[in-house]
């Protein structure tokens, strides 16, 4: 894979962040970026659920992971389902809501980035106490954590890792 420049990487990170905000708003999830807590690497305190998608093709290889603490999971599932689905980390239906959010955000980000030939893999869902992503130690992999606070309570972390 040919490397991605820093400008292209920054644009992709910004596009994923803005896509998360716009998709969330459309789905009734009010959130705001905690700008002072944006970090290089991975910093996802208290996460209970992760929805991971791969981004491949068009000269890009990476992952986007939406991670939520318990309150964030409850608020997101309730808002996105219009209160019709009871948030439950042991229920595949309520878990799938977060997978769908990851799909919508990934799809929108890649459309807005207009990078031909890129695709999003189906989401992988992981739940448990204190889960975390371990950033790749491979040279050329850059990771970023964008933390979002939900107005209904809780935190959503968007963790992006791309080869540069």
C-alpha positions, 0 to 999 in steps of 0.5 A, a space after each residue: 500500500 502506498 502511504 497516505 499524506 498527513 493532509 489526506 489523513 487529517 481530512 479523513 479524520 475530520 470527515 469521520 468526525 463530522 459524519 458521526 455528528 451529522 448522522 447522530 443528529 439525524 438519528 436523534 442522538 445529541 452529542 458534542 465533540 470534547 475538543 480538549 480531549 482529542 488524543 493521538 493514540 487510543 484513550 477510551 476510559 470506561 467503554 462497554 461496547 465497540 462496533 468496529 468497521 474496516 476501511 479498505 481500498 482506494 489506497 486506504 487501509 484502516 479501522 473506525 471504531 465507535 466505543 461507548 460507555 454504559 450511559 452512552 450505549 443506553 442513550 444511543 440505543 434509546 434515541 436511535 430506536 425511538 425508545 422502541 428497543 430496550 438497551 441491553 448489552 446482552 441483546 443482539 438487537 440493541 447491540 446491532 443499533 450501534 453496528 448500524 450507526 458505525 455503518 452509516 457513519 463509515 458510509 457517509 464519511 467515505 462518500 464525503 471524502 470522495 475516495 474512489 474504490 474504498 469500501 467499509 467492512 461489516 461491523 464487528 461488535 464487542 461488549 464487556 467491562 473495560 474493553 479497549 482497543 490496543 493500537 497497532 505498534 506497526 510503523 506507519 499506523 496512526 491512531 486518533 481518539 475523538 471523544 463525544 459527550 452525549 447530552 442524554 449522558 455518557 460518552 462515545 469515542 470514535 477511534 480511527 487508525 489508518 496506515 500512512 
